[in-house]
């Protein structure tokens, strides 16, 4: 039963990776086409500010897709979700929203909500990085988020052991 569950999880994850690759590729092609169309319009090479905001938004959307792909890749290869990558993707998403936001048309509550999200994500990223730095200085270990057997939890993993064990559950020491 556990083997069936592992195979099912792998098939679903690979399907998600394939779909994400298709979406990122199509978004990149859309970005290239959009830039090309704006550059060839008269007056040549000049892109209006409104279109630049759309291009920047699409550019950041592609970067978010790449970060999500990196998260899925890390999960596939290491069975670990790197919280830094999730937080960077969140920062990119908020930055994209700020860039494409039309302040004149947006509800002030939405603007304040976005303003509250930015420091929250930055502080979370700072805490995670500080925690990792302290652990690296204290010992040769790294703190990782690991969904082991479907149950989320944190683990400390020795860098020498990391990646050498074949079994995911054998290489984690939960605390």
PyMOL commands that set and color helices and strands:
alter all, ss='L'
color gray80, all
select helices_A, chain A and resi 2-40+49-78+83-100+108-138+169-171
alter helices_A, ss='H'
color red, helices_A
select strands_A, chain A and resi 141-148+151-158+173-174
alter strands_A, ss='S'
color yellow, strands_A
deselect
rebuild
show_as cartoon
